[in-house]
Amino acid sequence: MWPPAGARNETMKHAIAGKVYLVGAGPGDPMLLTVRADHLMREADVILHDDLVAPAILGLASPRAEINNVGKRCGAKSITQAEINARMIESARRGLRVVRLKSGDPGIFGRLAEEIDALEAADVPFEVVPGITAGAAAAASLGVSLTDRRTSSRVIMVSGHRASKSAATEQIDRKDFARDDATLIIYMPGNNFALLRDELLSADLDPGIPAVLVSRATSPGERRQSTTLGELHKLPRMESPSVLLIGRSLDRSLRRAKATSAARAFDEAEALLSSL
């Protein structure tokens, strides 16, 4: 009989060993990857990663690993969610260790629930491995706390991304999360900051509340721009991924930005005078 019983048993064991790991890659700096995520990256047979995962993190993968970009960016979809689910399930059923790698934390606007639904329906074992989400990474990079018991007792995370083209014309009711005692983190904030400003101000928020837009947090290409809610419309376009933080807990960051700007203006004036 072929294959021999022993070989059949080994095949069955290998098939049973197949598993999907839904892993958070963190904000981009490989040093902020969790130890568990690092280990899984090195041991994975198949890696299905989002478009925004940093190349340095993908470089941790084993040379034998099959690496596929299954990302969706700016509404462009080269692969559907159903196809991603099918790839995870098919690879796991072949007895492979599959890492589904998502930027930030997989449970924060990462379609984690949809993929868990698919894996459970297919009876495929899985494990969720958390990562540092972009909002927390941006705050850390700014040297601020997202909460402060004196001013900001809660953190609210929302997405500025619309699920469909038809939803683009719908106005979100910001009054549901516009609170003076909260730090608001807006993922995928887009560029229509004037509309966002108007919506938040219509909820009676103080126009002087600090706001910071951070692009590519913790990466060598990180950029940031500080402002206030009332001046939100003046923010420049920045490269994705970006996150917008609004709240009184950011007051320290705004003070630093103003001090830095004043010092730079003084240095430029001094240099101009010395050249005369």
C-alpha positions in Angstrom: 0.0 0.0 0.0 1.3 3.4 -0.9 2.1 5.6 0.9 3.2 3.4 3.8 1.2 3.8 7.0 4.0 5.7 8.7 4.2 8.2 5.8 0.4 8.6 5.9 0.6 9.3 9.6 3.3 11.9 9.1 1.3 13.5 6.3 -1.7 13.7 8.6 0.4 15.2 11.4 1.8 17.8 9.0 -1.7 18.7 7.8 -2.9 19.1 11.4 0.0 21.3 12.2 -1.1 23.9 9.6 -2.1 27.2 11.3 -2.7 30.8 10.6 -1.2 33.6 12.7 -2.8 37.0 12.4 0.1 39.1 13.3 0.5 42.9 14.0 3.7 44.3 12.4 3.6 47.4 14.5 4.1 51.0 13.1 7.1 50.3 10.9 10.2 50.3 13.1 11.5 46.6 13.2 12.7 47.3 16.8 9.1 47.7 17.8 8.0 44.3 16.5 7.0 42.0 19.3 9.3 39.0 20.2 6.4 36.7 19.2 5.9 38.3 15.9 9.7 38.2 15.1 9.8 34.5 15.9 6.7 33.7 13.7 8.2 35.7 10.8 11.4 33.6 10.9 9.5 30.4 11.1 6.7 31.0 8.6 6.2 29.0 5.4 3.8 31.6 3.9 3.5 35.3 4.6 0.5 37.3 3.3 1.3 40.9 4.1 -0.5 44.3 3.8 0.9 46.9 1.5 2.1 49.2 4.3 4.3 46.6 6.1 7.9 47.9 6.2 10.4 46.2 3.9 12.8 45.9 6.9 10.2 43.7 8.7 9.6 41.5 5.6 13.4 41.1 5.5 13.1 39.0 8.7 11.4 36.2 6.9 13.1 32.9 6.2 14.6 32.6 2.6 12.3 29.6 2.1 9.2 31.5 2.9 6.6 32.3 0.2 5.9 36.1 0.5 2.8 37.7 -1.1 1.6 41.3 -1.0 -2.2 41.1 -0.5 -2.6 44.8 0.4 -5.3 47.2 -0.4 -4.4 50.9 -0.6 -6.3 54.1 -1.2 -9.3 52.1 -2.3 -7.3 50.1 -5.0 -7.8 46.4 -4.6 -5.5 44.0 -6.5 -7.0 41.1 -4.5 -10.3 40.7 -2.8 -10.9 39.9 0.9 -12.5 36.6 -0.2 -9.3 35.7 -2.1 -7.1 36.5 0.9 -9.3 34.3 3.1 -9.0 31.5 0.5 -5.2 31.7 0.4 -4.9 31.5 4.2 -7.2 28.5 4.4 -5.7 26.6 1.5 -2.2 27.1 2.8 -3.1 26.0 6.3 -4.8 22.9 5.0 -1.5 22.0 3.3 0.0 21.9 6.7 1.9 25.2 6.3 2.5 27.9 8.9 0.8 31.0 7.6 1.5 34.5 8.8 -1.1 37.0 7.9 0.9 40.2 8.5 -0.9 43.5 9.1 0.6 46.9 9.8 0.0 48.2 13.4 -2.3 46.0 15.4 -4.5 43.5 13.5 -7.5 44.3 15.7 -7.5 48.1 14.9 -9.1 48.7 11.5 -7.4 45.7 10.1 -10.3 43.5 8.9 -9.4 41.0 11.6 -13.0 40.1 12.4 -13.7 39.2 8.8 -10.7 36.9 8.6 -11.5 35.2 11.9 -15.0 34.5 10.6 -13.5 32.8 7.5 -11.0 30.8 9.5 -13.6 29.6 12.0 -16.0 28.7 9.3 -13.3 26.6 7.6 -12.3 25.1 11.0 -8.7 26.3 10.5 -6.8 26.9 13.8 -5.5 30.5 14.3 -3.8 32.8 16.7 -4.0 36.6 17.0 -0.7 38.3 17.8 -1.1 41.9 18.8 1.1 44.8 17.6 1.7 48.4 18.5 -1.0 50.5 16.8 -0.1 53.6 14.8 -1.9 55.9 17.2 0.0 54.8 20.2 3.3 54.8 18.3 2.6 58.4 17.1 2.0 59.6 20.6 5.2 57.9 21.8 7.2 59.5 19.0 5.7 62.9 20.0 6.7 62.3 23.7 3.1 62.6 24.9 0.6 60.5 26.8 -2.7 59.7 25.1 -4.4 60.0 28.5 -4.1 62.5 31.3 -6.4 62.2 34.3 -6.4 66.0 34.5 -7.6 66.6 31.0 -8.1 63.4 28.9 -9.8 60.5 30.6 -10.6 58.5 27.5 -9.2 57.6 24.1 -11.4 57.3 21.0 -10.2 55.6 17.9 -12.1 56.1 14.6 -11.4 55.6 10.9 -11.6 58.3 8.3 -11.8 55.7 5.6 -15.2 55.1 4.0 -16.3 51.5 3.3 -17.7 52.3 -0.2 -17.8 55.0 -2.8 -21.4 55.8 -2.0 -20.4 56.3 1.6 -18.1 59.2 0.6 -21.0 61.6 0.4 -22.3 60.7 3.8 -21.4 62.9 6.8 -20.5 61.1 9.9 -22.1 62.4 13.1 -19.0 63.5 15.0 -21.0 64.4 18.1 -20.9 60.7 19.0 -17.2 60.9 19.8 -16.4 64.7 19.9 -15.6 65.1 23.6 -13.6 67.8 25.4 -12.1 65.2 27.8 -11.0 62.7 25.1 -8.0 62.2 22.8 -9.3 61.5 19.4 -7.2 59.2 17.1 -8.3 59.3 13.4 -6.7 56.5 11.3 -6.6 57.1 7.5 -7.8 60.7 8.0 -7.7 61.6 4.3 -7.0 65.2 3.3 -10.4 66.9 3.8 -9.4 68.5 7.1 -11.7 71.5 6.5 -14.8 69.2 6.7 -13.4 67.5 9.7 -12.8 70.8 11.5 -16.3 72.1 10.7 -17.9 68.8 12.0 -15.9 68.8 15.3 -16.5 72.6 15.9 -20.2 72.1 15.3 -20.1 69.6 18.2 -19.0 72.6 20.4 -15.4 71.6 20.8 -12.9 74.4 21.6 -11.0 75.5 18.4 -7.9 75.9 20.6 -7.6 72.1 21.2 -4.2 70.8 20.0 -4.0 68.5 16.9 -1.0 66.7 15.4 -0.8 64.9 12.0 1.9 62.3 12.0 3.0 60.5 8.8 5.0 57.2 8.9 5.3 57.2 12.7 8.6 55.7 14.1 10.1 55.3 10.6 13.2 57.2 9.3 10.8 59.2 7.1 8.5 60.3 9.9 6.9 63.7 9.4 4.7 65.6 11.8 2.7 68.9 11.8 1.2 70.5 14.9 -1.8 72.8 14.8 -5.1 73.4 16.6 -8.6 72.2 15.8 -9.5 75.7 14.5 -6.6 75.6 12.1 -7.0 72.0 11.0 -7.7 73.0 7.4 -4.2 74.4 7.1 -2.6 71.0 7.5 -0.5 69.9 4.5 -0.9 66.6 2.6 1.3 63.9 4.0 2.4 60.5 2.9 0.5 57.4 4.0 0.2 55.8 6.5 -0.8 58.8 8.6 -2.7 59.3 11.8 -4.4 62.4 13.2 -4.4 63.0 16.9 -6.7 65.6 18.5 -7.0 66.4 22.2 -5.8 68.4 25.2 -3.3 65.7 26.1 -1.3 66.9 23.1 -0.8 70.4 24.6 2.8 69.5 25.5 3.6 68.6 21.9 2.0 71.9 20.6 4.1 73.9 23.0 7.3 72.2 21.9 6.4 72.8 18.2 5.8 76.5 18.9 9.1 76.8 20.8 11.0 75.0 18.0 9.4 77.3 15.4 10.3 80.4 17.4 13.9 79.2 17.9 14.2 78.5 14.1 12.9 81.9 13.2 15.3 83.6 15.7 18.3 81.6 14.2 17.2 82.6 10.6 16.9 86.3 11.6 20.3 86.2 13.3 21.9 84.6 10.3 20.3 87.2 8.0 21.6 90.1 10.2 25.1 88.6 10.4 25.2 88.5 6.6 24.5 92.2 6.2 
